[in-house]
Amino acid sequence: MMRTLITAAVLALSTVAGTASADTLLVERAASKPDTAIPARGQSMDQVRASFGEPAQRMEPRGGQKRQWPTINRWVYPQFVVYFEKSRVIDVVATQANATEIGPKPPVL
């Protein structure tokens, strides 16, 4: 009886795993070593501009209404979006490589 349950569970898991492996996930690509260099946390806006050039788009700053809410700036490059707190990099988010890759939703404008 126990052996039958274990076999059924293994078959169910292998079916689910087989289905999930058909999708390309942005998380998998982001977890692997990046193909291109990306800005490092703590770099200044000037350092990012010197290394990667002008961004394709500079989005409107968010926050800054109160002292405890720092201004967040976002610069969009073809492969990633750089988030700055004041003038320092706090995060870099990879963008979707193609239409079949499951990735983040477009940035809020």
N, C-alpha and C positions, 0 to 999 in steps of 0.2 A: 504494500500500500504506500509506504513512505517513498519507495523507489519510483513508483508511478508518479507521485506528486512532484518529485524532484525533476524527473524527465520532462513532465509537462511544463514546469517552470522554466527549465532551460530552453525548451522549444519556443515558449512565449517570448522570452528575452531575446533570443536570436532573431526572431521575426521582427521585433521592435527595433533592434539594433540594425538589422538589414535595411529597414525603411529609413531610419534616421541618417544612415551613411550616404544616402543618395543626395542629400542637400550639402551645399558648401556653406559653412557658417563663417561669418566674419570673425567670431570669437576664436575659431581655430587658426585663422590667418594671423590675427592680432597676437595670439599667444606664441606663435613661432617667431623666429628671428626676422626682423623686417628686412625686405629687399633693399630698401633705401634708408638713408639716415633720416632721423626725425629729431626735432628739437628736444633738448634735455630740460628736465624740471629745474627751474631756477634761472634759466637763461633770460637775458633782458630782451626787450623788443628789438633793440639795435643789433644784438647778436643773432637773433633769428632772421632779421632782414638781411644781414651780411651773409649768412650761411645759405639761406633758401630764396632770397630775392623778395620782391614785393608780392604780397598775397594776391590771389585772384579776386578776393573780396574781403572787405573789412566790414563786419557786421556792427550794428549799433551797439554801444556799450549798455550793459545791464547793471542794475544795483547802484550803490553809492548814495541812496537817499538818506541813509543814516550812517553814522561813524562805524557802527559794527557791521554794516553791509558794504564790503569793498566793491569797487567798480570792477566788473568782469568784461574784458575785451575779447573778441573772437576774430581770428584771422582764418580765412578759408584758403587752403592750398588744394591742388588736385587730388593728392593721396591722403590728406589729413586735415583736421581742424585744430588750431592751436588756441588754447584758453589761457588768458593772462589775468592774474589778479594784480590790479594796478599796472605795473609794467614788467612783471615776471611770469614766466611760464609756470602754470600749475598743473596742466594736463594736455595731452595730445590724443585725439581720437581719430582712428583710421576711418576712412570713408569706404563706401561700398565699391568693390572693384568692377563689378558688372551687374547686369540686371538679374542674374540667377542667384547671386550671392545674397543670403539672408543677413541683413545688417541693420544699422540704426536707421531710425526715421530721419527725414531731412531736418535740418536745424530750424528752430522756431524763429521766425523773423520779427 
